[in-house]
Amino acid sequence: MNPTREDLITLGYLKPGDAIARAPKRERKIWLTDSDKEYAERHGLTRQEMKDFKEDMIIEEEILRDHKILAAQEKKEHYNSPQSHYLAW
C-alpha cells in the first residue's frame, strides 16, 4: 500500500507545493542473527526467504509506526479545535 500525497505531506516527506508525490526509497540492510538462522532451519526456509520475511516485518512495523504518527496528529488536531472546548457544538 502506497501512502497518499496527504500522508506524505503530513509525515514531512513532502511540502504542500512539491510536484513529486512518491515516498522516498528506504534502503534496508537485513542481517540474520543466529536465532534467525536456527528458526529458518527448523521451518525449512532458505536464508533468502528468511531475509524476505524479516524485510516484510520491518515494512509492517514502519507502516504501523506511520499510522500511529498520523493518528496522534489527528487526535491532537481534534483536541486543539474549538469543538473540543465547547459542548454546544
C-alpha positions as CSV (number, residue, x, y, z in Angstrom):
1,M,0.0,0.0,0.0
2,N,1.5,3.3,-1.1
3,P,0.9,6.4,1.1
4,T,-1.2,9.1,-0.3
5,R,0.1,12.6,-1.1
6,E,-1.6,13.9,2.0
7,D,0.1,11.2,4.1
8,L,3.5,12.2,2.7
9,I,2.9,15.8,3.5
10,T,1.7,15.0,7.0
11,L,4.7,12.8,7.7
12,G,7.0,15.5,6.4
13,Y,8.3,13.8,3.3
14,L,6.7,16.4,1.0
15,K,5.8,20.1,1.3
16,P,2.4,21.3,0.0
17,G,3.9,22.8,-3.1
18,D,6.0,19.8,-4.2
19,A,5.2,18.2,-7.5
20,I,6.6,14.7,-6.8
21,A,4.2,12.5,-4.8
22,R,6.3,9.4,-4.2
23,A,7.7,8.1,-0.9
24,P,11.4,8.1,-0.6
25,K,13.2,4.9,-1.2
26,R,14.2,3.4,2.1
27,E,17.3,1.3,2.0
28,R,17.2,-1.6,4.4
29,K,20.1,-3.9,5.3
30,I,18.8,-7.2,6.6
31,W,21.1,-9.1,9.0
32,L,20.3,-12.6,10.1
33,T,21.1,-13.4,13.7
34,D,22.0,-16.9,14.9
35,S,18.4,-17.3,16.2
36,D,17.1,-16.3,12.8
37,K,19.2,-18.9,11.1
38,E,18.1,-21.6,13.6
39,Y,14.4,-20.6,13.0
40,A,14.9,-20.9,9.3
41,E,16.5,-24.3,9.6
42,R,13.7,-25.5,11.9
43,H,11.0,-24.4,9.4
44,G,12.8,-25.4,6.2
45,L,13.4,-21.8,5.0
46,T,16.3,-20.7,2.9
47,R,18.4,-17.7,4.0
48,Q,16.8,-15.5,1.3
49,E,13.3,-16.5,2.4
50,M,14.2,-15.6,5.9
51,K,15.7,-12.2,4.8
52,D,12.5,-11.5,2.8
53,F,10.4,-12.4,5.9
54,K,12.4,-10.1,8.1
55,E,12.1,-7.3,5.5
56,D,8.3,-7.8,5.3
57,M,8.2,-7.5,9.1
58,I,10.3,-4.3,9.1
59,I,8.0,-2.8,6.4
60,E,4.9,-3.8,8.5
61,E,6.5,-2.1,11.6
62,E,7.1,1.1,9.6
63,I,3.5,1.1,8.3
64,L,2.2,0.7,11.9
65,R,4.6,3.5,13.1
66,D,3.4,5.9,10.4
67,H,-0.2,5.0,11.1
68,K,0.4,5.8,14.8
69,I,2.0,9.1,13.9
70,L,-0.9,10.1,11.7
71,A,-3.5,9.0,14.3
72,A,-1.7,11.1,17.0
73,Q,-1.6,14.1,14.8
74,E,-5.3,13.8,14.0
75,K,-6.1,13.4,17.7
76,K,-4.0,16.5,18.5
77,E,-5.9,18.5,15.9
78,H,-9.2,17.4,17.4
79,Y,-8.2,18.3,20.9
80,N,-6.9,21.7,19.8
81,S,-10.1,22.6,17.9
82,P,-12.9,24.8,19.3
83,Q,-15.3,21.8,19.1
84,S,-13.4,20.0,21.8
85,H,-13.7,23.0,24.2
86,Y,-17.4,23.9,23.8
87,L,-20.1,21.3,24.4
88,A,-22.7,23.3,22.5
89,W,-21.2,22.5,19.1
